[in-house]
Each structure stands twice: as structure tokens, then as C-alpha cells.
Amino acid sequence: MPVPSSITTASHKDLDLTLVAGEWPEDVTGEFVVSAPETRPGLPYALFGPGRICRLSLRPGTHGAAADRFAWRSRVVDSPSARLFEAAPEQFVAGPTGYNSPFGVPNQANTAPLPWGDRLFTTWDVGRPVEVDPRSLGFLGEVGHRDSWGEQTLDMGGVLPFFLSSAHPVVDPDRDALWTVKLGLDLASGAQMLHVVYWPGDGTEVKVWPVEGGAVFGGSHTITQTANFLLLADSGNFKTDMGEMAGEPRTVTVDDDAAAYILRKEAILATPPGTPLTPTVTRIAPTAGHFYGRWNDDDGISVIFEHMDRMDLGYRIQSGDLDANGKPVDPDLVGFYNTAMAPSTCSEVVFDPDNGASKVEAVLRDDWTWNLQLSAMDWSSEALRAPTLHHIAYQGFRPGAVSKRAVDNYGDRLDPLPTEDTPGMLVSVHRGSLDVSSRYEYSDTTDHITSPAFAPRDPAAASSQGDPARSSYAGSSPGGHDGYVILPVLSDSGMRVDLFDASRVGDGPVATLATPNAECVPVVLHSAWMPSTDGPAKDRERVSFADELAGHVETLPDELAALARGVAEELQESAG
């Protein structure tokens, strides 16, 4: 069973990792942060569980660890949603799209960490971004008062608003602001209608604009930006099946391509909020879950796409399923997502922002590029302007995590699938050409490689060179080649963290950390790197849950209204 059973059966816990191989470099610093869902029995989609934020300190002897140990710390994202869930779990009912309750739909904030200077946010596709303290990992606030977001995606009642959004907002370094989206639901067509959301980083108000004709059908998991433009797209890999919602078997499949929308930032900000924006429309193929723009756009909008070829997340593993080889699935994987049914494509594409015309500059797709999981890149401002290496984790083909139901529904849209598991890979590619620079193979197919992150080489020393324009996230030579790639590996034999020299990942890990007693860690999702912070989070004007109750808490039964008010009081007290 190459997909570890422990990804759904293990529990999150604090751990002090030990160095078990190699030497830990002196010039790797900062914090490696990871988002994860708690796995809950009875929840149809394991990825929809309550959010966790995990942090691995990259220097030993910090955050309570012994001098020769590395602190892995895990905390519940202690939001109003989480506190209400803890206070009244019997009120939360599992359904096809997660939990619902009289309080509303919880914001699980379980998918991706988003560092922003010395601040840290965590996100998912069904809620507002949530800010946490990067040291204590405690809850600080959600982005934007619910009223400033406008109409909910679907008004489910209660005190927890329901907003479909993006798991990957972007921080605009020129404006020190956040761009994301809100999706409105058109029940007649099943389309989700795009709205641009802008938050200046302080205060309780966001600005919102509808996008004229901006329809997506599989979510808007990622948005990306350049210096002057936003590119929004239909992720396409999680389409709603109305028959399934009504209790019927799932039959919907993902499309071969998807719509994308280009908007000029200055035109957005010059438009009164609420006024429709007219985008330039284009298309991408295959569908893509994650994509990242090059900052400079003088010669067009250049984007690297990590496509999701026949990766249909709507087909979760169900009890009684047969796998791609016709064998019964591992019962412990029920609720896990259906893995890829074709090798993954990576491409570099340049768009003309005036007419949407696109030119494919480079493509990487081979018989080993199965299950493009996630990637690592240098997120410094300098590297966004001149990226060099992009690091991709491929998990390999996993027949035991492919449902025969999905294979049958796709029929002749699939090529013949391998019958055996194939190795996972960590691969570095050159930006622009996508030529492989270096590749490391995980020959043990029971290793479940997860989300890598890039850590620049000694950014503190680089910033001391005296250049006031140098960002705190930049090492001495930005781009993605000068630093380290951090890669957690999950296994039923215990979790470990491999550290690679980013310039030569094919040489294998330069150092490996492992749990002290072979403890396992459940499924984790996106990761990121950020510099260490010295003190508590700065005092800022943030949204108060208490301020969002008026006009909504009164609709609850008295007992539940009292619980909501109690949570609001607790949060105010903890905020000081």
C-alpha cells in the first residue's frame, strides 16, 4: 500500500525532530510553515477538515526544543469557526462539501500558508484568509469584515459567512496589499461568478468588484499577478456535480481547457467598488491548479503553469471502491482525493494582455511526470523579477489511490495506465525553457513526498549588505538556485524532512531530520518559508468576531446564540 495509511489515521502533535543524516548547514534559517486539515471520520472529503498550521524551525534549540533538536509545532487555527466547532460539535453535520451547521459554514483555513513580511496568513477555497501569530500560531483575525465582502456566495444563515474564495491570494509588493477573489453562485448554470477583492493590509474593509462574464466551474484555486496585471482562471479540477449533491453517483468530469481572465491593476483601483470590470478573456490547457507569474510584463504576461492533467479532485476515494487495478482500496484512504490519471504537464506561456493571445514557450511532460504535487520557488521580490530555478515534487503514479469509478467515467479520454507504482521525484527546472536542471528519485514508493519550500541562503547576511531595497526574503543571489529546498516525506515508518541544496537536488539530501520515535504525521498540504520573527505580532486594526454578530446572532436559538457570544468574548479577551 504505497500511499501511507497514516496520512488519514495519524494525529497532529508537537515533535522535536532529530538530525539522522548529513550535516545541517549554518546558513539555512527562518521557519518552514505548513497548512493541513485535521482528518475526521465521516467527513466525505478528508481535505475539508478543520485547519492546522504547523511550523518547523530551521535552527535547532528554538521554540522549546533541546539544543540539538528542531521544533515541529502544530496548532489548530483557533478561529471563530474552530471555537464554535469545539463548543458544539454535534451541531456540525458532514456533507459532500464539508460541514454545515446552524452557525453557518466553518472557515477551515486548512490549505496554504501565506507569509507577508513578518505576518502569516492561512487560507482555503471556502473562506476569508485568516491571520495567525507566526510565533504562537494563535488566531488574530479574518481578512475583511463580512459586510465589506458583500453578498455571500450562498447565504446559509448563522454567524459564519459562506464565501468561496481562493486558496492562493497574492501579496502585491508594490502596494503592500492583498489581492484575492470572491465567487458568487449562479444556481441556474452552476457557474461561480468571479469578483476581485483588494485589501490594503490594515483595517477591516475590503474592496470588491464583479468581473463581467467572469465564470468558473471548477473553482479559482490560484490567482497570479505581474507588476501591472492580475490573471484569474478556472482551476477546473473540482467541478460541482449536482446529481452527486442529490445523492446520485458522480458522473461529471473535468474539461480539457478552462477560461482565464486578465485585468489591469490600475484600472481596477480606478473603478468604484461594485462596478463591473471588463477583462481580457483567454484560455489555458490542460486545466491548472497552480500557476505563477513573472513580475516583469513589458513583453507580455509570462506564467508558469503546473497543469492537472486528468487530476479530478471531485472523485474522492469511497468505501467499497475498487482501485485502478480492480483491487479493493485501502479502507484507511476513504476520503482521500483521487490521484492523477495521466502524467502531469508543466508549461511556460506568454499572454498578450490586450487580446488574450497566448504563446506556449516551453512544455515539460514525460512518462515520469506523474502526480505533480506541489512546487517550491523563491518568493522574494527580486526572484519574481528574474526567476532561475523552479522545484517540483512529483509523487509518482499510485494505482491504489485511483478509483475505478473515475477511470470508467473518463473512458477513452485516458491512455492505458501503469499497473505498478512509479517513483516520486524532486525535480529542478530552468525557468523559461523548463529544461531539467537536476532530478532526485525516491525509489521507495512507500515514501509520500509532500509540499516543498525554498529557503534562501542566509537572507539576514544578504540584507546586511546595506541595500535598503533588498527584501527580507532575498538571499545573496535570488532566483531559486542559491538556497535550500525543504521537503517533508510522509511514511508509515515515520515522518522525515529532507533538505536539498537547491542548485543540485539530484545529489540527494544534504541533511535529513526525522521524528524521534518514528511518529507519523497525517496529510499536509501547502508549505512556505518565512524569516524568523522576534516578538509578538504587531498590534493592528483587525476584524472582531463580536463586531460581525449584529444582525446575525439573533437568528440563532438562544442556546446557540449564547455560545456565539461567548466565543466572541473569549476572542476579545485573548486579543487583550
Secondary structure as UniProt FT lines:
FT   HELIX           6..9
FT   STRAND          15..22
FT   TURN            26..27
FT   STRAND          31..37
FT   TURN            41..42
FT   HELIX           46..48
FT   STRAND          51..57
FT   TURN            60..61
FT   TURN            63..64
FT   TURN            67..68
FT   STRAND          69..76
FT   HELIX           80..87
FT   HELIX           89..91
FT   STRAND          93..95
FT   TURN            96..97
FT   STRAND          98..100
FT   TURN            102..103
FT   STRAND          112..116
FT   TURN            117..118
FT   STRAND          119..123
FT   STRAND          130..132
FT   TURN            134..136
FT   STRAND          139..142
FT   HELIX           146..149
FT   STRAND          170..172
FT   TURN            173..176
FT   STRAND          177..186
FT   TURN            187..190
FT   STRAND          191..199
FT   STRAND          207..216
FT   STRAND          222..225
FT   STRAND          229..233
FT   HELIX           242..245
FT   TURN            246..247
FT   STRAND          258..264
FT   HELIX           265..269
FT   TURN            273..274
FT   STRAND          280..284
FT   STRAND          288..293
FT   TURN            298..299
FT   STRAND          301..307
FT   TURN            309..310
FT   TURN            313..314
FT   TURN            319..320
FT   STRAND          322..323
FT   TURN            324..325
FT   HELIX           331..333
FT   TURN            334..335
FT   STRAND          346..351
FT   TURN            353..355
FT   STRAND          358..364
FT   TURN            367..368
FT   STRAND          372..376
FT   HELIX           381..385
FT   STRAND          389..394
FT   HELIX           399..401
FT   HELIX           404..410
FT   HELIX           411..413
FT   STRAND          424..430
FT   TURN            431..433
FT   STRAND          436..442
FT   TURN            445..446
FT   STRAND          448..449
FT   STRAND          453..456
FT   HELIX           459..463
FT   TURN            464..465
FT   TURN            468..469
FT   TURN            472..473
FT   TURN            478..481
FT   STRAND          483..490
FT   TURN            492..493
FT   STRAND          496..501
FT   TURN            502..503
FT   HELIX           505..507
FT   STRAND          511..514
FT   TURN            516..517
FT   STRAND          527..530
FT   HELIX           546..548
FT   TURN            550..552
FT   HELIX           553..555
FT   HELIX           558..574
//
